[in-house]
């Protein structure tokens, strides 16, 4: 497994506080507020893009896709 993929998996599980395989919007906000300078609007925009069905949760695949899209912009 590549170092990049390992880091991405570790990041996902850092966000997934209850280890259910999904990151809730609350888990996401909690981690972001502790470590990254994002506004509430930026958090909402990121999460809505990763959760187009508005379930309130994102899985690993959506999490990885969003991080890659942010990295490329």
Secondary structure as UniProt FT lines:
FT   HELIX           3..15
FT   TURN            17..18
FT   STRAND          22..24
FT   HELIX           25..35
FT   HELIX           40..50
FT   TURN            52..53
FT   STRAND          57..59
FT   HELIX           60..72
//
